[in-house]
Amino acid sequence: MFVRRFLRPSHLALTLALIATGGMVIAQADAPDQPMTAADGSGSFEVSGIQVDVTGKTADAARYAGWKVAQRKGWAMLSKRLGGGGGTLSDGTLDSMVSGIVIEDEQIGPNRYVARLGVLFSRARAGGLLGVGGQALRSPPMLVLPLQWSGGTGQVFERKTDWQEAWGRFRTGNSAVDYIRPAGTGPDAMLLNVGQVGRPGRGWWRTILDQYGASDILVPVVRLYRQWPGGPVVGVFEARHGPDNHLIAKFSLRVGSGDGLDALLDAGVKRIDEAYQSALQSGLLQTDSSLAYVPPPVAPTVIEDLPDDETTLPGATGPTPTGEARSIVSIQFDTPGAGAVSATEAAMRTIPGVRSALTSSLALGGVSVMRVGYDGDPAALHAALESRGWQVQGVGTTLRIRRGGQPSQGGTPAPTPAENATG
């Protein structure tokens, strides 16, 4: 999203037409109706509050020189912060590491430039040069749900809010908290809303966290109170954590008019981030173990020792060492309704030696066919069925059964199926 800042002086006039003062980054303008997106997802190192006061032949030249001075001062400050001693680098090297200039405040004269700036350094390049490899100790990934209350209405991603945009502008490179900031598009409005924030049930939270690749939830809350239209605005901020909405910090900020709302919210985001980092260092920002994915129980696997006989291996053609050979018996049975199917299958499974009973051909109101896996001779299954009150017709692996006294289909006895019938 950031454009290259180091333009030739002849190009600066066009750049000046695209920017304004008051805490903005030199960047391409977004569409006004574009959903919230992270302004800086690169995790850059940020150095802010750099004061510059330089002169030049023209306003453009002075401004360009001020940016150069800001990046030199910024590198010295960053180097000291990360234990590098505050050394200096050439402008060419700094050009390759600086990914953006943040204009916090500026005053431009005919040949003078006075400003307070911030500089964004590429984490990968600057970190490698300072020996930190661009890495920092960070929290597990935390899903951010910025909740705004204004006029008695709460909103998260139901529609675009000023609080969402403030979190989109926030650069997380200097934070120890690994924020996951949804874009507010697609299913976000349905999944991440005010109702979900107040829902403590872990089951649905686990599904949402898996969807966004997060381990826990952070809910930064702001309640906006406007004294009168265009007048002072008071923001009450809360840093909350987890599905149970544990309160970590609470504070209030105020601005004199509605024009300062963005500055108010940006300051609130920064204070909330500091509260979350402090909680992380003190051990209060622990991941809720109940949000971890719990796999379904798996039945234990039974492993049996087999004798050293090749006929016991799968696919062996030799005689079965123990018991009778398994038979597949095709059984025809009446199914006047769906209940008869499950009842007959259940009755088959109660017979000793039956390993499986599954209806392979269903004909409700007629005659269905069931495939029965039976350990033994089909004649023994024939006898077992008769002993349980079934009327059994047929021989071999094709049988026709009815309950005692049950009439055959059509009122006449059904013919005995042939032994080679396929069912």
N, C-alpha and C positions, 0 to 999 in steps of 0.2 A: 504494500500500500504506500510506502514512503518513496518519494521520488528523490533523485540525486540532488543534493543541495548545492554542490559546488559548480555553479553555472558561470559561464563567462559574463563579464559585466554587461555586455550587449544584450544578454538574455534576461538580466535581472528585472528589467522594466516589466516584462510579461509576468514574471513571478510575483512582483509586488502587486500586480492587479488581481492576483488570485488569493492573497492572504490578508489577514487583519491582525491587529494586536490583541493581546489578552489571553495567553495560555493556549496557543494552538500549534499544531505540528505542520510543517510544510508537507502537504500531502495532496493527493487528488481528491476532489470533492465527491462525496457520496450523493446518491439520489436522495431527496428529502424523505421519500417513503420507504427507503431501504431498511430492512430489519436490522436489529442490533448485531454488530460483528465486532470481534476483538480488534482494537486499533493497532495493537502490536502483539502479534502472537509468536514473535521470534525469540522472546525471552532476553532481549538486549539488556546490557548494563546501562543504567541511566544515572547521569550526574546532573543535578539541577541547581538552580540558584547561582549561576555564574554571572558575575557583573562585568560588563565590558563598556569601555568609553574610548572610542577611536575616532580619528578624523581621516578624511580622504578628499581627493579632488572633486568627487561628485558624491551624491547621496548613495548611489548604487555601489561605488567603490568603497565608501566608508562602511556600508552594511556588510559587504562581502569580507572586508578585512576584520570586522567584528566577529563574524562567524569563525574565521580562522583563529582569532585569539581565543574564542570560546572553546574550540576543540583542543587547543594546547593546554589551557587551564583545566579543562575537563579531564584530559588524560592524566595530568599530574595528580588531580584529586582522586581519580579512580585507582591509579597505581598505589597511592598511599593507603587507600581503603583496603586493597587486596594484598597488601604487604609487599609491593614491588619497589618501594623506596621513592616514588615520585619522580622518576627519570623523565627525560624528554625524548621525543621522536621527531623525525622529519615530517614536514607537511604532507609529502607524498604517501608516507606510511599511514599517517592519520587519516588521509582521504580514503584509504582502502578499508579502514576499520569503522569509520563513523557511518551509521545507517540513518541518522536523522538529526535535525536541529529542532528543538522545542522553543517557541517564542513565548516566554512567560510575560514579558512586558518590554516595550521598546519605544524609543523616541527618535525620529529621523529628521535631521536638519539638512540644509543644503550641502554641507561637507562634514557633518558630524553624526555619529551613531552612538546612542546610549541605550543599553538594553540589559535585561536580566534573561538569560538563556539557559536551556538545558541541552545536553548532548547525549545521544544514544549511540553506544558502542556495540558492535557485533560481539555477541558472547563467545562465539567459536574463535574468532580471530584475536580479540583482545585477551580472552582467557588463555589461549595457547601461548601468547607472547608473555603473559605474566606468570605462566607456570601453573595455572589452576585448571587448565583443560576445559574451561567453560562449564565446569560442573560445580554444583553446590548442594549441600544437604537440604533436601526438600521433603515436604510432607507427602503422604500418599495422595493420589489424585482426588480432588474434592469438587463435587458438582455444586455450582453456584446458582442459587435461586434468588435473585434480587426482588424483594417484595416491597412495593410502594403502596402506602395508604395516603389517599388524598381525597378530601371531600366525603369521607366516610366509606370510600370504595377501595378495596384492595385488589392489586393486579400484580401478576408475575410476568407471564408471557401471553396473557389473553390479548393484549395489544401493546404497541410500543410505548414505553414510558421514559421519562427523563432519568429515572434511576437506572434503567437498563443501559441507556446510552452512557451514563457516567461510568458504569462498570466496563462498557466497551472501550472507553477512552483510557482506562487504567492500564498501565504497563506493568507487567508482573515480573520483569527480569530481575529486580532487586528483592523480590519476596521469597521467603522460604516456603510459602504455601503454593502447592501445585493446583492452580485453579483450572477447572473445566467450565468454560463459559459458553452455553448454548447460543446458537445464532438467532433463536426465536422464530425459526421457519419450520415448515413441515408439521410433524406431530407435536412440536414443543408446546403449543398453546393448549393442546388437549392433555398432555401428560404432566406438564409442569405448570400448575395453576394454584390459586389460593386454597382450593379444597385439598389438593395433595399436600401442601405445606402443613396443614393441620391434621393429617392422617398419620397416626403412629404405627399402623400395621406394617410389619416388616416384609411380608410376602410381596406386595406390590412394589415396595421400595427396592427390593432386590432386583426385580425385573427392570425397573427404571435405571438403576445404577449399572446393570449389565448392558443396557442399551447405550449408555453414554460412556462406558469404560471408566467409571469412577468407583471409589471405595467408600465414600461417605458424603454427607450433605452439609453445605454451609448455606445459611439463610440470613443474608444481610437485610435488615429492615429499616425503612425510613418512613416516618409519619410527618407529613408536611402540613403546616398550619399557616395560612395567609391572613394577615391582620386585616387587609382590605385589598381590593384589586389594584395591582401594581405597587402595593406597599410592602412592608417588611415580611419576610418569610422565615419561619422557625422550623428547623428540621430536628426531629428526635430520632436518633440513630440507635440501632440495636444490632449487635453481632451475636447471632445464634448458630447453634451447631447440632446436627443430628436430627433424626425423625421425632425425637421428644422435645425439640426446640429448647435446648439448654442455653441459658443466657450467659454469654461470656463477658460482654461489656455493653455499657449504655451511656450516651452523652447527647448533648444538644448543641446546635450551632444556629446562628442567626445572621441574616444579611438584611441590608436596609431597603432593598427593593427587589421586585421580581426579576429584574435584569441580572441579578447576581445569583440566580438559582443554580446555573451550571457550576459556578465556582463553589457554591455551598455544597453541592453533591460531590464534586471532585474532592473537596476537603474531607467530606464524610467517608468516601471510599478509602482514602489514604489512612484515616484514623482507624477504620474498621480492619484494614489489612494489618496495621500495627498491632491491634488487639489480637487478631488471629495468630500472628507470628509469636507474640508474647505467650499466648496459650500453648502454642506448639512447643516452645522452649521449656515451659514449666510442666509439660506433660498433660495438660488439660484438653488437648485436641487429639485425643486418642480415637482411633477408628472403632466404631461400634461393632463388636464381634457378631452380633445378631444379624448384621447386614451381609455377612459373608454367605456365599452360595453353599447350600447344603445339598450334596448329591443324594438321590434316592437310595435306600438300602439295597444292597446287592446280595442275592442268595449265595451262600457259600458254595464253592465248587468242590465236589467230592472226587478225589482221585483214588482209584483202586489199583492195587497191584494185580497184574495178570500173570498167569504161569507162562513160562518160556515155551509156548507152543504156538507155532505160526497160524494154527487154525483159529486162534482166539483174536487175531488181528482183524480190523475192519476190512471187509471185502473178501475174507478167507472163504473158500468153498468147501472146506472139510466139515465133518459133522459137528454140531453144537455140543460142547463138552457137558453141559448140564441142562436139565429141563427139556421141555418139548419145544419144537420149532414154532416160531410165531406165525400165525395165520392172519390173513386179511379176509374178513367175512363181509359180504354185501347183504344187508338186511333191509327188506322192504317193510314199511309200517305205515299205518293210516295216520294222516295229519289233518284232522278237521279244522284245526286252528294253530296259531303260533305256540300256544301253551303245550300242545301235544308234542311238538318238536323237542323243547327243552326237557319235558318230563320223560320222554322216552330215552333221550340221551343220558339223563341222570340215572335212569333205571339200569341202563346197560353198564354204566361205570361201577355200579355196586356189585356186579357179578365178579367173583374171584377169577383172575386171569385176564380180565379185560384191561388193556393198557390205554386204549383210546377209543372214543366213539364220537364221530363227526358226521353230520348230515352233508352228503355230497350232492344230492339232487333234491331240491325242495319243491313240493307241489301242495300248497295249502288247499284243503278241500278234496284232496286226492291221496295218492300213495307216494311217499317220499322214500329215498334210499339213503341208508346210513352205512358208512365204512367203519368196521369195528376191528381194531387190532387185538388179537386174542393169543395168549401164550398157551398153545395146546392144540388138540385135534378139534376141528369144527364140530364133530359129533358130540364132544363133551359140552360145547357151548349150546348145542341143540338141546341136550338133556337139562342143562342148567336153566335154560329159558322155560322149559316145560315145568320144571320143579317150582318156578316162581309164578305159575298161573298163566303163562302165555300159551296160546295155540300156535304151534310152529309147523310150517309146511316147507318142503324142500329138503334137499340133502347137499352135502359138500359145503362150498363156500358161498352159496346163495340161498338165503332163507327168507320166508315170509311169515311175519308174526302178527298176531292179534291178541287182544285181551280176551279172556274167557267170556263167551256169550256175545262178543261183538260181531255184528253182521258184516259180511264182506261188502265191498263196493258194488252197487247195483242190485243188492238183495240176493245175489247168487254166489255160491262159493267161488273164490278166486282159483284159477288153475294153478297147479303146482309148477313153479318156474323150473325150467331146465337147468341142469347142472352147469352148462356152459353159458348161461345168461350173463349179460354184462351189467345189468342193473341200469 
